[in-house]
Amino acid sequence: MFHALSDQEIVRREALQKLRALGIEPFPAAEYPVSHTATTVKSGWQEPTGEDAPKQEVALAGRLMSVRLMGKASFAVLRDHTGDQQIYIARDGICPGEDKTLYDEVWKHLLHLGDFIGVKGHVFKTRTGEITVHVEQLTVLSKALRPLPVVKTDEEGNVHDAFSDPELRYRMRYVDLVVNPHVRETFLKRTRIFDAMRSAFQRAGYLEVDTPVLQAIPGGAAARPFTTHHNALDVPFYLRIANELYLKRLLVGGFDGVFEFSRNFRNEGMDRTHNPEFTVMELYVAYKDYRWMMDFIEGVFQRVATAANGSPKASFQSKEIDFTGPFRRITMVGSIEEKIGMNVLDMEEDDIRALCMKHGVEVAPSMGKGKLIDELFSTLVQPELIQPTFVTDFPVEMSPLCKKHREDPRLTERFELFVAGFEVANAYSELNDPIDQRERFEEQLKLQQRGDDEAMYIDQDFLRALEFGMPPTSGIGIGMDRLVMLLTDNPAIQEVLLFPQMRPERFEQG
């Protein structure tokens, strides 16, 4: 689409030229030294103790968000990454000599909302009690050639002309972050959540690592991968769907605990809890099992929730979620039996398929027993799991990388953590028997041949690694985007991704 300039855009481009004609570069190259932020200006304010008390001198920079012109003086709001700061500009303050061009022309006519400026001056408190910077030097730092949306909030707190259309917000996140401070707060919390989890693992002595994003075999999960081509090697490669098999190789190599915040890619559908590109944290600890992991991760989640919101409790879509342990624990098969009065583990595949159809569960011919049970659980049980709940002991068909249950070989030592009706974590007592692992991979190959495009590939190198010996291990994967959703009360995953995937816009040259 060709972008025709609006009247405001034309005015801003004319102002750009006028600034240059005055010898003012609208995009200067030099560093602008900043001594304070909006937050530190306010926190550092001290009431003067007398008339001769020294002034608090500051230098700050940010976007111009509002201006109130009052003849020879003005109040304005400067916004930086910490918030808003009121500034006061007097004509004689920034133009002490005869030449008043900087105020009369530049400030009043050539600067616009959204422009970046730097100001130096001293701090004072207005009669209304607002901490303000009295500007003595004004510097143009960057000219905005497009106007920002003007979002107004009245005295009663009502928002007018909000920049709220999701399509526009996601495409122009850079605008969204500027005009919607609550969005910026979401991503600040996201950082705190990641930092709290990382520090919990580091305190436990575990090592953060990096593993390949481009993989010759997309292993570690049941999902459809994105395919690409490696020109130098002339072979197909895949964007990783999981990093699990590489992290396990590191335990074979002698590390006792490793973790990674992994960017994963799955060529699948998009909805409020799924995005093709997403972040997972995976942790593997030697000599542990899934029961230990449940106890450990309860403490981690409580710590992370507290880091985000100051409390282990969080509000999500009008529901209060309490991350204080211990979490409820139920079995997958037992929870289904509680709903329908039948033990699906004792049933044949065709009977489970008929049961699914009876309960309105969509099925496909490619689905095996494990997939059918999973779909049944997702329909009948999962929506009711609001408070943090560990669902344990999955059928063996569902878990090709997981150890068989020590008490029932039809099951595996696996749990998923559900909160607010969706999964946020998946954990195993990891399968380290290479013979059993090979058999599980071969069963996955049969599912592929039936048309299941999410069945796992056989990773021969991983099998070779297991044959060198991997210690008993517990591993967990946590969907970080979903966790951020929960702890920031955002109903859609796109709200917690800075740049969610969207259909590309078409731009025409002109």
Helices and strands as residue ranges (DSSP letters): H 7-21, H 38-43, E 57-70, E 73-80, E 83-90, H 91-94, H 101-101, I 102-110, E 116-125, E 131-142, E 152-153, E 159-160, H 166-171, H 173-179, H 181-203, E 207-208, E 214-215, E 227-230, E 235-239, H 244-252, E 257-265, E 277-286, H 290-309, E 313-316, E 319-322, E 328-331, H 332-340, G 344-346, H 349-358, H 369-380, G 382-384, E 389-392, G 396-398, E 414-419, E 422-429, H 434-449, H 460-467, E 473-479, H 480-488, G 493-496
